[in-house]
Amino acid sequence: MELTPVKFITDSSSPLSISNMVWTPAAPLIANVTAAPVEDPAEIRDLLVRQITGMVRWRESVLVMKENGVDTLVELGVGRVLTGLARRIDRELSAMTVSDPDGVEAFLKN
């Protein structure tokens, strides 16, 4: 059986399946495909799949986050693409990259 990227994350037998990995967040997430808040785990899983296969609305997502009181964006992982894009979208937002466990720990202490 051929596993496409979508099937790889949605097939419960896949090691990276999201079928049981998403739980109710402590605060609403802004879905990149809708630029709208979401809290329901099933909806979050569906939107993650749509994010892989469809177009995202990063600019609108950043603006919705700011409208909802977010003043600092943290990009997790290697690279700074989203941090750079966020700064171009709104220079008033603070944006940073955290790329390793030590960085996460340092960020959480501040």
LINZI-V814626 format. One record per helix or strand of 2 or more residues. SS is the DSSP state (2 for helix, 1 for strand). FROM is the first residue (numbers start at 0). TO is the last residue. If there is no record, write none. Layout:
{{SS & FROM & TO} {SS & FROM & TO}}
This chain:
{{2 & 4 & 9} {1 & 28 & 30} {1 & 35 & 37} {2 & 40 & 52} {2 & 57 & 66} {1 & 71 & 75} {2 & 80 & 88} {1 & 93 & 97} {2 & 100 & 108}}
